[in-house]
Amino acid sequence: MVQAGFVVPERPTAPPGLDLTQQLETYEVGGATADEVLASIAVRSPFRNDDGSKASDAFAAWSMRWFPDLQSDGSECSVADVRVTLDVTITTWAWRPSPAVPPNERRRIERMGETLLAHEREHETISVLGALDVIDALRGMRGRDCDQVRTAANATGQQVLDRIREVNAALDVATQHGTVAAPGLRRGD
């Protein structure tokens, strides 16, 4: 699905091996114009830099853990299966317009919110795909003993986490933190 110029897949159902928890939290903002809403976001956003200034309007926080099922046959140990837990919480702003807001301004502000939420959903999707990468990377790993396999599995999982962080950072650069369409898309596609 494309929403507000961004590719936004439907919320994925968790495949076998992935325990997925997804939450959406909001903070209230006010204003009758886009500029007033942006000023309200600047004051009310919970995301702050060290100096107290607003760091971002929204954020997709995620936490991932993996649990390889190790089995030993006496001569070697292998990962028979993998379970990954992924918790994703998207926090963004919510605006409730008054009836006095002109329809064109209402739509402009709503589109700002839709665009931002679509961007955070892209981050959510990256983390889900990363969790599947962890499952794929760990399943079937083998070694001479289970301690070696556990160590290798954790190192491999950490490498996947590093790639997820890199992809998320690249998305933010390419979309200017969700303010422009992802490369290859035009607004309204």
C-alpha positions as CSV (number, residue, x, y, z in Angstrom):
1,M,0.0,0.0,0.0
2,V,1.2,3.5,-0.7
3,Q,0.1,6.1,1.8
4,A,1.1,9.8,1.7
5,G,3.8,9.0,-0.9
6,F,5.4,6.2,1.1
7,V,5.3,2.5,0.7
8,V,3.5,1.2,3.8
9,P,2.8,-2.5,3.9
10,E,-0.2,-3.7,5.9
11,R,0.8,-4.5,9.5
12,P,2.5,-7.9,9.1
13,T,1.3,-11.0,10.9
14,A,4.0,-12.7,12.7
15,P,5.4,-15.7,10.9
16,P,6.4,-18.8,12.9
17,G,9.3,-18.1,15.2
18,L,8.5,-14.5,15.6
19,D,6.7,-13.1,18.6
20,L,5.7,-9.6,17.5
21,T,4.2,-6.9,19.7
22,Q,3.2,-3.6,18.0
23,Q,1.9,-0.5,19.8
24,L,1.0,3.0,18.7
25,E,1.2,5.8,21.3
26,T,0.4,9.4,20.7
27,Y,0.9,12.8,22.4
28,E,-1.7,15.6,21.9
29,V,-0.9,18.7,19.9
30,G,-3.1,21.7,19.1
31,G,-3.5,24.5,16.6
32,A,-5.7,25.7,13.8
33,T,-3.0,25.9,11.1
34,A,-0.1,23.8,10.0
35,D,2.3,26.3,11.5
36,E,0.5,26.3,14.8
37,V,0.5,22.5,14.9
38,L,4.3,22.4,14.1
39,A,4.8,24.9,17.0
40,S,2.8,22.7,19.3
41,I,4.8,19.7,18.2
42,A,8.0,21.6,19.0
43,V,6.8,22.2,22.5
44,R,5.0,18.9,23.2
45,S,7.2,16.3,21.5
46,P,8.7,13.9,24.1
47,F,11.8,13.4,21.9
48,R,14.4,15.8,23.1
49,N,18.1,16.6,22.5
50,D,20.5,17.0,25.4
51,D,19.9,20.8,25.3
52,G,16.1,20.3,25.6
53,S,15.3,21.1,22.0
54,K,13.0,18.9,20.0
55,A,14.8,16.0,18.5
56,S,12.0,14.6,16.4
57,D,8.2,14.6,15.9
58,A,7.8,10.9,16.1
59,F,9.8,7.7,16.7
60,A,9.7,4.0,16.2
61,A,11.4,2.3,19.1
62,W,12.1,-1.4,18.8
63,S,13.7,-4.1,21.0
64,M,14.7,-7.5,19.7
65,R,15.8,-10.7,21.5
66,W,16.5,-14.1,20.0
67,F,16.5,-17.6,21.5
68,P,18.2,-20.3,19.6
69,D,17.1,-23.9,20.4
70,L,20.4,-25.7,20.6
71,Q,20.6,-29.4,20.2
72,S,23.7,-31.6,20.6
73,D,24.2,-35.1,19.2
74,G,27.4,-35.6,21.1
75,S,29.7,-34.8,18.2
76,E,28.3,-31.4,17.3
77,C,25.8,-28.8,18.3
78,S,23.3,-27.1,16.1
79,V,20.5,-24.5,16.1
80,A,17.4,-26.6,15.6
81,D,15.1,-23.7,15.7
82,V,15.0,-20.0,16.6
83,R,12.4,-17.8,18.4
84,V,12.7,-14.0,18.1
85,T,10.7,-11.6,20.2
86,L,10.3,-8.1,18.7
87,D,8.6,-5.2,20.4
88,V,7.9,-2.1,18.4
89,T,6.3,1.1,19.7
90,I,5.6,4.0,17.4
91,T,5.0,7.3,19.1
92,T,3.6,10.2,17.1
93,W,1.4,13.2,17.5
94,A,-2.4,13.3,17.5
95,W,-4.4,16.4,16.5
96,R,-8.1,17.0,17.0
97,P,-9.3,19.8,14.9
98,S,-11.9,22.3,15.9
99,P,-14.8,22.8,13.6
100,A,-13.4,26.3,12.8
101,V,-10.4,24.8,10.9
102,P,-10.9,25.4,7.2
103,P,-11.2,22.1,5.2
104,N,-8.0,22.7,3.1
105,E,-6.0,23.4,6.3
106,R,-7.5,20.4,8.0
107,R,-6.4,18.2,5.1
108,R,-2.9,19.7,5.0
109,I,-2.4,18.9,8.7
110,E,-3.9,15.5,8.4
111,R,-1.6,14.7,5.5
112,M,1.4,15.8,7.7
113,G,0.4,13.3,10.3
114,E,-0.3,10.5,7.7
115,T,3.1,11.1,6.1
116,L,4.9,11.0,9.4
117,L,3.1,7.8,10.6
118,A,3.8,6.2,7.2
119,H,7.5,6.9,7.7
120,E,7.5,5.4,11.2
121,R,5.7,2.3,9.8
122,E,8.6,2.0,7.3
123,H,10.9,1.8,10.3
124,E,8.6,-0.8,11.9
125,T,8.7,-2.9,8.7
126,I,12.5,-2.7,8.6
127,S,12.7,-4.1,12.2
128,V,10.2,-6.9,11.3
129,L,12.3,-7.9,8.2
130,G,15.4,-7.7,10.4
131,A,13.8,-10.2,12.9
132,L,13.2,-12.6,10.0
133,D,16.8,-12.1,8.9
134,V,17.9,-13.1,12.5
135,I,15.8,-16.3,12.2
136,D,17.2,-17.1,8.8
137,A,20.8,-16.4,9.8
138,L,20.7,-18.5,13.0
139,R,18.7,-21.5,11.9
140,G,20.9,-24.4,11.1
141,M,24.1,-23.0,12.6
142,R,26.5,-25.7,13.6
143,G,29.6,-26.1,15.7
144,R,31.6,-28.5,17.7
145,D,29.9,-27.6,21.0
146,C,26.9,-25.6,22.1
147,D,28.9,-22.8,23.8
148,Q,30.6,-22.1,20.5
149,V,27.3,-22.1,18.6
150,R,25.7,-19.9,21.2
151,T,28.6,-17.4,21.0
152,A,28.5,-17.5,17.1
153,A,24.7,-17.1,17.1
154,N,24.8,-14.0,19.4
155,A,27.6,-12.5,17.2
156,T,25.5,-13.1,14.1
157,G,22.4,-11.7,15.7
158,Q,24.3,-8.5,16.7
159,Q,25.6,-8.1,13.1
160,V,21.9,-8.2,11.9
161,L,21.0,-5.6,14.5
162,D,23.8,-3.4,13.2
163,R,22.5,-3.7,9.7
164,I,18.9,-2.9,10.9
165,R,20.3,0.3,12.5
166,E,22.2,1.2,9.3
167,V,19.1,0.7,7.1
168,N,16.9,2.8,9.5
169,A,19.6,5.6,9.5
170,A,19.7,5.5,5.7
171,L,15.9,5.7,5.5
172,D,16.0,8.8,7.7
173,V,18.7,10.4,5.5
174,A,16.9,9.5,2.2
175,T,13.5,10.8,3.5
176,Q,14.8,13.7,5.6
177,H,13.1,11.9,8.6
178,G,9.9,11.4,6.7
179,T,9.4,14.8,5.3
180,V,10.0,13.8,1.7
181,A,9.0,10.6,-0.2
182,A,11.3,7.7,-0.3
183,P,13.5,7.5,-3.4
184,G,11.6,6.2,-6.4
185,L,8.2,7.5,-5.1
186,R,6.4,10.7,-5.8
187,R,4.0,12.3,-3.4
188,G,0.5,10.9,-4.1
189,D,1.7,7.6,-5.8
